[in-house]
Amino acid sequence: MTTQGKPASVVDRFPAKHLGPPEIRPLPEPPASTWKIIGPGVIAAGVGLASGEFILFPYIASQVGLVFVWAALVGVVTQYFLNMEIERYTLATGETALTGFSRFWRHWGLVFALLTYLANIWPGWVTSSATLVTYLWGGNVTWIAIGMLVAIGLILTLAPVVYVALERAEMLKVAAVLVLVVVGALFAISANAWSDLPRIVTDASIPAQELGFALLLGALAFAGAGGGQNLVQSNWIRDKQFGMGKYVPRIVSPVTGQPEAAPSTGFIFEPDEANMRRWRAWWRLANREQLYTFVLITFVSILFTSLLAYSTVFGQPGLSNSIAFLKAEGEALNTAVGGWFGVFFWIVGALALFAAALGIVDYTSRLAADVIKTAYARNAKESTLYFVLVWVLVLLGCVVLLAGFTQPLVLLVISACVGGVMMFIYSVLLIVLNRRVLPGEIRISTGRIIALCWSTGLFGVLSVLTIVTQAERLFGG
C-alpha cells in the first residue's frame, strides 16, 4: 500500500508498529434512504433475542410484575451507544474495532476472540431450541441439538455470501416474533395486563429482595446483546458495505462463492468538505438504522414477552428460571387461548433460538477469522479461515453434547463472567481508539464519551458482582 499524498495529521494518528498504515481513499457516497442499509441492526436484534429475552425478563415479570421492564430499555440504550462507537471506527476506516485495538497491542484481538469462544463453548441456544422442539413433537434433545448444529454449519458453508444468508435468517426470525407480538396482543394478553402497563413507569423499582441484585443487574446489562456480539457489529456493517467498508470484500462460501483476498488493514479519508458531507450522512443513517432496528425491535420484544408472561403465569408458584419456564407458559397459553396458540408460541420460540444459535456460530467464527487474518496470517483468505472455525465450533458443540453436559454450572459461571469482563474492557478501549486515532472532525464526542463511561461503570460493577456471587455459590463462601 502506498502512503504517498496522505496528510500526515490523518495517517500519523494510526499506530503502525503492529499493523501497516491505512490507505487513503475517498469516502463512498451514502445511500439516499435509511431503508437501503437496514440489516446489521436486525441481525444484532435477531441474534440478541435469545434465552435472556425469552426467559429472563418474562420470568421476572411472572414473579414481581412489570416493575423492572424499565431496565430493559436502559440496557438496550446503553448497548446502542456501545454499538455506535464500534460502528464509528469501521465506518471511518473499513477496519473492525478489534483491528483498531490490535494497533495498540497486537494480541488484543486474540484475547477477545478466545474470550468469545470461551463464553460460547457450550451450545446453550441450540439446546434450548431443541428442547422446545421436544415440547412440540417429542424426541431426544441431544440428538436434535446435534442435528441443528450440523445444519448451522451447512447453512454458513453453502451460502454464496454469508452475510446475506444471515441477514435473511434473522429477518425471518424477527418477522416471526413480530407476528407473535401481534397475535398475542389480540388473543393472549388480558385486559388487566394492558391496564397495568403504566406500572412500568409508576411502579418502577429494583426488586432485589425478591430476586437478588446480581440477577437483576445482569438482566439490565445484557438486554439485547452482550459480550463478543457487540464487537462483531463492525464485521456486519462492513459486509453490508457501510462507509469505508465498501472497499473490503465480503466473506463468501468456498463451495458456492468467489473468495477474494481481503486487505489486512483499512483505509482513511481526507477530512475535506466533500468527504465530511458524506461522513455526516453516513453517521446519521447508521444511527437511525440501529435505533429503528436493534433498539426498537429488542425493547418491543422484551416488553411483549414480559406482558405475555405477566398475563398468563404471574403469581404461579414453582416457576423455573430456565427453558422449562417456556413449557409452563406455553401450557398456560393453551389453557387461556386455545391449544393452537401454545403450539405457535413454542414454534416461534424454537425458530428464534435456532436463529440465535446461527448468529452466535457466525459471529464467534467471524471475530476469530478477522483476528487471525489481520494479525497472524495476512496471506490467508479470511473466507477459508472463517469456514474452518465454523466447523471447529460446530464439532466442539457436538463433543460437549455427546459428553453429556447439560448446562454445567462451571460453564454458565464462565459465560456470565466472561461477557461482563469483555464489555468492561472494550468500553474503555473504544474511548481510547475513537479519541486518539480518528481525526478531530469524526472522533468521539464528549456526550458519547460520557455514555461509554456509563457503560464502563455498569459492566465493571456487573463483572465484579457476578464473579463474587458465583464464587460464593461454587465455594460456599
C-alpha positions as CSV (number, residue, x, y, z in Angstrom):
1,M,0.0,0.0,0.0
2,T,1.2,3.5,-0.8
3,T,1.1,6.2,1.7
4,Q,2.1,9.0,-0.7
5,G,-0.1,12.0,-0.7
6,K,-1.7,11.4,2.7
7,P,-2.0,14.3,5.1
8,A,0.4,13.5,7.9
9,S,-2.1,14.7,10.5
10,V,-4.5,12.0,9.4
11,V,-2.3,9.0,8.8
12,D,0.2,9.6,11.6
13,R,-2.6,9.2,14.2
14,F,-2.7,5.4,13.4
15,P,-0.2,3.3,15.4
16,A,1.7,1.3,12.8
17,K,4.0,-0.7,15.0
18,H,2.0,-3.9,14.7
19,L,-0.1,-3.1,11.6
20,G,0.7,-1.1,8.5
21,P,-0.7,2.4,7.9
22,P,-4.2,2.8,6.3
23,E,-4.5,3.6,2.6
24,I,-6.2,6.9,1.7
25,R,-9.3,6.7,-0.3
26,P,-12.5,8.9,-0.7
27,L,-15.4,8.0,1.5
28,P,-18.1,6.4,-0.7
29,E,-21.4,8.2,-1.3
30,P,-24.1,7.2,1.2
31,P,-27.5,5.9,0.0
32,A,-30.4,8.2,-0.2
33,S,-32.6,6.3,2.2
34,T,-32.1,4.5,5.6
35,W,-34.0,1.5,4.2
36,K,-31.2,0.6,1.9
37,I,-28.8,0.0,4.8
38,I,-31.3,-1.8,7.1
39,G,-29.7,-5.2,8.1
40,P,-26.9,-5.1,10.7
41,G,-29.3,-3.8,13.4
42,V,-31.8,-6.5,12.5
43,I,-29.1,-9.2,12.8
44,A,-28.0,-7.7,16.2
45,A,-31.6,-7.8,17.5
46,G,-32.2,-11.3,16.0
47,V,-29.1,-12.8,17.5
48,G,-29.6,-11.0,20.8
49,L,-33.2,-12.2,21.2
50,A,-32.2,-15.5,22.8
51,S,-32.7,-17.2,26.1
52,G,-32.4,-14.0,28.1
53,E,-35.3,-12.2,26.3
54,F,-37.5,-15.3,26.1
55,I,-36.8,-16.4,29.7
56,L,-35.2,-13.9,32.0
57,F,-37.4,-10.8,31.6
58,P,-40.6,-12.9,31.3
59,Y,-39.6,-14.8,34.4
60,I,-39.0,-11.6,36.3
61,A,-42.4,-10.3,35.2
62,S,-44.0,-13.6,36.3
63,Q,-42.5,-13.1,39.8
64,V,-42.8,-9.4,40.5
65,G,-44.9,-8.0,37.7
66,L,-43.9,-5.2,35.3
67,V,-41.9,-3.1,37.8
68,F,-38.5,-4.0,36.2
69,V,-39.2,-3.7,32.5
70,W,-37.7,-0.2,32.5
71,A,-34.3,-1.8,33.0
72,A,-34.5,-3.4,29.5
73,L,-34.7,0.0,27.9
74,V,-31.7,1.2,29.9
75,G,-29.7,-1.9,28.9
76,V,-30.6,-1.6,25.2
77,V,-29.9,2.1,25.1
78,T,-26.5,1.5,26.7
79,Q,-25.7,-1.1,24.1
80,Y,-26.9,1.3,21.4
81,F,-24.1,3.8,22.3
82,L,-21.6,1.0,22.6
83,N,-22.6,-0.4,19.1
84,M,-22.4,3.0,17.5
85,E,-18.8,3.6,18.8
86,I,-17.9,0.2,17.4
87,E,-19.5,1.3,14.1
88,R,-17.8,4.7,14.1
89,Y,-14.4,3.2,13.7
90,T,-15.4,0.8,10.9
91,L,-17.4,3.5,9.0
92,A,-14.3,5.7,9.0
93,T,-11.6,3.1,8.3
94,G,-13.2,-0.2,7.0
95,E,-11.3,-1.9,9.8
96,T,-13.0,-3.8,12.6
97,A,-12.8,-2.4,16.1
98,L,-10.7,-5.4,17.0
99,T,-8.2,-4.5,14.3
100,G,-8.1,-1.0,15.8
101,F,-7.4,-2.4,19.3
102,S,-4.6,-4.5,17.8
103,R,-2.9,-1.3,16.6
104,F,-2.2,-0.6,20.3
105,W,-1.3,-4.2,21.2
106,R,-1.0,-6.9,18.7
107,H,-2.8,-9.5,20.8
108,W,-5.9,-7.6,21.8
109,G,-7.9,-9.2,19.0
110,L,-6.7,-12.7,20.1
111,V,-7.7,-12.1,23.7
112,F,-11.3,-11.1,22.7
113,A,-11.6,-14.0,20.2
114,L,-10.5,-16.5,22.8
115,L,-12.9,-15.0,25.4
116,T,-15.7,-15.2,22.9
117,Y,-15.0,-18.8,22.3
118,L,-14.9,-19.4,26.0
119,A,-18.2,-17.8,26.5
120,N,-19.9,-19.7,23.7
121,I,-18.3,-23.2,24.1
122,W,-21.5,-24.7,25.5
123,P,-24.2,-24.6,22.7
124,G,-26.9,-23.4,25.1
125,W,-29.1,-21.7,22.5
126,V,-29.3,-24.7,20.2
127,T,-30.2,-27.0,23.1
128,S,-32.9,-24.5,24.2
129,S,-34.3,-24.6,20.6
130,A,-34.1,-28.4,20.6
131,T,-35.9,-28.5,24.0
132,L,-38.8,-26.5,22.5
133,V,-39.0,-28.9,19.6
134,T,-39.5,-31.8,22.1
135,Y,-42.4,-29.9,23.6
136,L,-44.0,-30.0,20.1
137,W,-43.1,-33.4,18.7
138,G,-41.0,-35.2,21.3
139,G,-37.6,-36.7,20.7
140,N,-34.1,-36.6,22.3
141,V,-32.8,-33.1,23.0
142,T,-29.1,-34.1,22.5
143,W,-29.6,-35.6,19.0
144,I,-31.9,-32.8,17.9
145,A,-29.4,-30.2,19.0
146,I,-26.5,-32.0,17.2
147,G,-28.6,-32.1,14.0
148,M,-29.2,-28.4,14.4
149,L,-25.5,-27.7,14.9
150,V,-24.7,-29.6,11.7
151,A,-27.5,-27.7,9.8
152,I,-25.9,-24.4,11.0
153,G,-22.5,-25.4,9.7
154,L,-24.0,-26.3,6.3
155,I,-26.0,-23.1,6.1
156,L,-23.0,-21.0,6.8
157,T,-20.8,-23.1,4.5
158,L,-23.1,-23.2,1.4
159,A,-24.4,-19.7,1.4
160,P,-22.8,-17.8,-1.5
161,V,-22.4,-14.6,0.6
162,V,-22.6,-15.4,4.3
163,Y,-23.8,-12.0,5.4
164,V,-26.8,-12.1,3.1
165,A,-27.9,-15.6,4.3
166,L,-27.5,-14.5,8.0
167,E,-29.4,-11.2,7.3
168,R,-32.3,-13.2,5.7
169,A,-32.4,-15.7,8.5
170,E,-32.5,-13.1,11.2
171,M,-35.1,-11.0,9.3
172,L,-37.3,-14.2,9.1
173,K,-36.9,-14.7,12.9
174,V,-37.7,-11.0,13.7
175,A,-40.8,-11.2,11.4
176,A,-42.0,-14.4,13.2
177,V,-41.5,-12.7,16.6
178,L,-43.4,-9.6,15.4
179,V,-46.3,-11.9,14.2
180,L,-46.3,-13.5,17.7
181,V,-46.4,-10.0,19.1
182,V,-49.5,-9.0,17.0
183,V,-51.3,-12.3,17.5
184,G,-50.5,-12.3,21.3
185,A,-51.7,-8.7,21.6
186,L,-55.1,-9.7,20.0
187,F,-55.7,-13.0,21.7
188,A,-53.4,-13.7,24.7
189,I,-52.7,-10.6,26.7
190,S,-55.6,-9.9,29.1
191,A,-57.3,-6.5,29.5
192,N,-56.0,-6.4,33.1
193,A,-52.4,-6.8,31.8
194,W,-52.9,-4.0,29.3
195,S,-54.4,-1.8,32.1
196,D,-51.3,-2.5,34.3
197,L,-48.9,-1.3,31.5
198,P,-48.4,2.2,33.1
199,R,-46.9,0.4,36.2
200,I,-43.7,0.1,34.1
201,V,-43.2,3.8,34.9
202,T,-45.3,4.4,38.0
203,D,-44.2,1.4,40.0
204,A,-40.6,1.2,38.6
205,S,-38.3,-0.4,41.1
206,I,-35.4,-2.8,41.7
207,P,-36.9,-5.9,43.4
208,A,-33.6,-7.1,44.7
209,Q,-35.0,-8.6,47.8
210,E,-37.3,-10.9,45.9
211,L,-34.9,-12.0,43.1
212,G,-31.4,-11.0,44.0
213,F,-29.4,-7.9,42.9
214,A,-27.0,-9.7,40.6
215,L,-29.8,-11.4,38.6
216,L,-31.5,-8.0,38.0
217,L,-28.3,-6.2,37.1
218,G,-27.4,-9.0,34.7
219,A,-30.8,-8.6,33.0
220,L,-30.3,-4.9,32.7
221,A,-26.8,-5.0,31.3
222,F,-27.2,-7.9,28.9
223,A,-30.6,-6.9,27.4
224,G,-30.2,-7.2,23.6
225,A,-26.7,-8.5,23.0
226,G,-23.6,-8.7,25.2
227,G,-20.0,-10.0,25.1
228,G,-18.5,-10.6,21.7
229,Q,-21.8,-9.9,19.8
230,N,-21.4,-6.2,20.2
231,L,-17.9,-6.3,18.7
232,V,-19.0,-8.1,15.6
233,Q,-21.2,-5.1,14.7
234,S,-18.0,-4.0,12.9
235,N,-17.9,-7.1,10.7
236,W,-21.6,-6.9,9.9
237,I,-21.7,-3.3,8.8
238,R,-18.5,-3.9,6.8
239,D,-20.2,-6.8,4.9
240,K,-23.2,-4.5,4.4
241,Q,-20.7,-2.1,2.9
242,F,-21.2,0.8,5.2
243,G,-18.8,3.7,4.7
244,M,-15.2,2.7,4.0
245,G,-16.3,-1.0,4.4
246,K,-17.3,-0.8,0.8
247,Y,-13.6,-1.4,-0.1
248,V,-13.4,-4.6,1.9
249,P,-14.5,-7.9,0.2
250,R,-17.3,-9.9,1.9
251,I,-16.9,-13.4,3.3
252,V,-18.2,-15.9,0.7
253,S,-18.6,-19.6,0.6
254,P,-15.6,-21.7,-0.5
255,V,-18.1,-24.0,-2.2
256,T,-20.6,-21.7,-3.9
257,G,-18.9,-18.3,-3.8
258,Q,-15.9,-16.5,-5.2
259,P,-13.3,-15.9,-2.4
260,E,-11.3,-12.7,-2.6
261,A,-8.1,-11.7,-0.8
262,A,-9.1,-9.1,1.7
263,P,-6.7,-6.4,2.9
264,S,-5.2,-6.8,6.3
265,T,-5.5,-3.1,7.2
266,G,-8.1,-0.5,6.2
267,F,-8.4,3.0,4.8
268,I,-8.9,6.6,5.9
269,F,-10.3,9.6,4.0
270,E,-9.1,13.2,4.0
271,P,-11.5,15.3,6.1
272,D,-12.2,17.7,3.3
273,E,-15.6,19.3,2.6
274,A,-16.9,16.6,0.2
275,N,-15.8,13.7,2.5
276,M,-17.2,15.3,5.6
277,R,-20.5,15.9,3.9
278,R,-20.6,12.1,3.1
279,W,-19.4,11.3,6.7
280,R,-22.3,13.3,8.3
281,A,-24.8,11.5,6.1
282,W,-23.3,8.0,6.8
283,W,-23.2,8.7,10.6
284,R,-26.9,9.9,10.6
285,L,-28.0,6.9,8.6
286,A,-26.1,4.4,10.8
287,N,-27.5,5.9,14.0
288,R,-31.1,5.7,12.5
289,E,-30.6,2.1,11.4
290,Q,-29.5,1.0,14.9
291,L,-32.4,2.9,16.6
292,Y,-35.1,1.7,14.2
293,T,-33.9,-2.0,14.3
294,F,-31.8,-3.1,17.3
295,V,-33.2,-0.7,19.9
296,L,-36.8,-0.8,18.8
297,I,-37.1,-4.5,17.9
298,T,-35.3,-5.6,21.1
299,F,-37.3,-3.5,23.5
300,V,-40.7,-4.2,21.9
301,S,-39.9,-7.9,22.0
302,I,-38.9,-7.8,25.7
303,L,-41.9,-5.7,26.6
304,F,-44.2,-8.1,24.8
305,T,-42.8,-11.3,26.2
306,S,-42.9,-9.8,29.7
307,L,-46.6,-8.8,29.2
308,L,-47.4,-12.3,27.9
309,A,-45.8,-13.9,31.0
310,Y,-47.5,-11.4,33.3
311,S,-50.8,-12.0,31.7
312,T,-50.7,-15.9,31.9
313,V,-48.4,-17.1,34.7
314,F,-48.0,-14.1,37.1
315,G,-48.0,-15.5,40.7
316,Q,-47.9,-19.1,39.7
317,P,-45.8,-20.9,42.2
318,G,-42.8,-23.1,41.4
319,L,-41.9,-21.5,38.0
320,S,-38.3,-22.3,36.9
321,N,-35.9,-19.7,35.7
322,S,-34.8,-21.9,32.8
323,I,-36.0,-23.2,29.5
324,A,-38.7,-25.2,31.5
325,F,-40.3,-21.8,32.1
326,L,-41.4,-21.7,28.4
327,K,-43.1,-25.1,28.8
328,A,-45.2,-23.8,31.7
329,E,-46.0,-20.6,29.8
330,G,-47.0,-22.5,26.7
331,E,-49.3,-24.7,28.7
332,A,-50.9,-21.7,30.3
333,L,-51.4,-20.1,26.8
334,N,-53.1,-23.4,25.7
335,T,-55.5,-23.1,28.6
336,A,-56.1,-19.3,28.2
337,V,-56.4,-19.0,24.4
338,G,-56.5,-22.5,22.9
339,G,-54.2,-25.3,22.0
340,W,-53.1,-23.6,18.8
341,F,-51.5,-20.6,20.5
342,G,-49.3,-22.5,22.8
343,V,-48.0,-24.6,19.9
344,F,-47.5,-21.4,17.9
345,F,-45.6,-19.9,20.8
346,W,-43.2,-22.9,21.0
347,I,-42.7,-22.9,17.2
348,V,-41.7,-19.2,17.2
349,G,-39.5,-19.8,20.3
350,A,-37.7,-22.8,18.6
351,L,-37.2,-20.7,15.4
352,A,-35.9,-17.7,17.4
353,L,-33.5,-19.7,19.5
354,F,-32.2,-21.6,16.4
355,A,-31.6,-18.3,14.6
356,A,-29.8,-17.0,17.6
357,A,-27.5,-20.1,17.6
358,L,-26.9,-19.5,13.8
359,G,-25.8,-15.9,14.6
360,I,-23.7,-17.0,17.5
361,V,-21.7,-19.5,15.5
362,D,-21.3,-16.9,12.8
363,Y,-20.1,-14.0,15.0
364,T,-17.7,-16.2,17.1
365,S,-16.1,-17.6,13.9
366,R,-16.1,-14.2,12.2
367,L,-14.3,-12.5,15.0
368,A,-11.6,-15.1,15.2
369,A,-11.1,-15.2,11.4
370,D,-10.7,-11.5,11.3
371,V,-8.1,-11.5,14.1
372,I,-6.1,-14.4,12.5
373,K,-6.1,-12.8,9.1
374,T,-5.2,-9.3,10.4
375,A,-2.5,-10.0,12.9
376,Y,-1.1,-13.5,12.3
377,A,-1.8,-14.9,8.8
378,R,-2.0,-11.9,6.4
379,N,-1.7,-14.0,3.3
380,A,-4.5,-16.4,4.2
381,K,-8.0,-16.0,2.8
382,E,-10.5,-14.8,5.5
383,S,-13.3,-16.8,4.0
384,T,-11.3,-20.1,4.4
385,L,-10.3,-19.2,7.9
386,Y,-14.0,-18.4,8.7
387,F,-15.3,-21.8,7.5
388,V,-12.7,-23.8,9.3
389,L,-13.6,-22.0,12.5
390,V,-17.3,-22.5,11.9
391,W,-16.8,-26.3,11.8
392,V,-14.4,-26.2,14.7
393,L,-17.2,-24.6,16.8
394,V,-19.8,-27.0,15.5
395,L,-17.7,-30.0,16.3
396,L,-16.8,-28.7,19.8
397,G,-20.5,-28.2,20.5
398,C,-21.3,-31.8,19.4
399,V,-18.5,-33.1,21.6
400,V,-19.9,-31.1,24.6
401,L,-23.4,-32.5,24.0
402,L,-22.2,-36.1,23.4
403,A,-20.1,-35.9,26.6
404,G,-23.4,-35.5,28.5
405,F,-23.0,-31.9,29.7
406,T,-26.4,-30.2,30.3
407,Q,-25.8,-26.6,31.4
408,P,-22.9,-27.4,33.8
409,L,-22.7,-24.8,36.5
410,V,-19.0,-24.0,35.8
411,L,-19.6,-23.3,32.1
412,L,-22.5,-21.0,33.0
413,V,-20.4,-19.1,35.5
414,I,-17.6,-18.7,33.0
415,S,-20.0,-17.4,30.3
416,A,-21.6,-14.9,32.6
417,C,-18.2,-13.6,33.9
418,V,-16.5,-13.5,30.6
419,G,-19.3,-11.5,28.9
420,G,-19.2,-8.8,31.6
421,V,-15.4,-8.6,31.7
422,M,-15.2,-8.3,27.9
423,M,-17.7,-5.4,27.7
424,F,-15.9,-3.6,30.6
425,I,-12.5,-3.8,28.8
426,Y,-13.7,-2.8,25.3
427,S,-15.8,0.1,26.6
428,V,-12.5,1.6,27.8
429,L,-10.6,0.7,24.6
430,L,-13.3,2.3,22.4
431,I,-12.9,5.6,24.1
432,V,-9.1,5.5,23.6
433,L,-9.4,4.2,20.0
434,N,-12.0,6.7,18.8
435,R,-10.4,9.6,20.6
436,R,-6.7,9.1,19.8
437,V,-6.8,7.5,16.3
438,L,-9.6,9.2,14.4
439,P,-9.3,12.8,13.1
440,G,-10.9,15.5,15.1
441,E,-13.8,16.0,12.8
442,I,-15.0,12.4,13.2
443,R,-13.7,11.4,16.6
444,I,-16.0,10.5,19.5
445,S,-17.8,13.5,21.1
446,T,-17.9,14.4,24.7
447,G,-21.5,13.2,25.0
448,R,-20.7,9.8,23.6
449,I,-17.6,9.6,25.9
450,I,-20.0,10.1,28.9
451,A,-22.2,7.3,27.5
452,L,-19.2,4.9,27.3
453,C,-18.1,5.9,30.8
454,W,-21.5,4.8,32.0
455,S,-21.1,1.6,30.0
456,T,-17.6,1.1,31.6
457,G,-19.0,1.5,35.1
458,L,-22.1,-0.6,34.5
459,F,-20.2,-3.6,33.1
460,G,-17.4,-3.2,35.6
461,V,-19.8,-3.4,38.5
462,L,-21.7,-6.2,36.9
463,S,-18.5,-8.2,36.4
464,V,-17.4,-7.9,40.0
465,L,-20.9,-8.7,41.3
466,T,-21.3,-11.7,39.0
467,I,-17.8,-13.1,39.9
468,V,-18.3,-12.6,43.6
469,T,-21.8,-14.0,43.7
470,Q,-21.0,-17.1,41.6
471,A,-17.8,-17.8,43.5
472,E,-19.8,-17.8,46.8
473,R,-22.2,-20.3,45.2
474,L,-19.4,-22.5,44.0
475,F,-17.3,-22.5,47.1
476,G,-19.9,-21.9,49.7
477,G,-18.5,-18.6,50.8
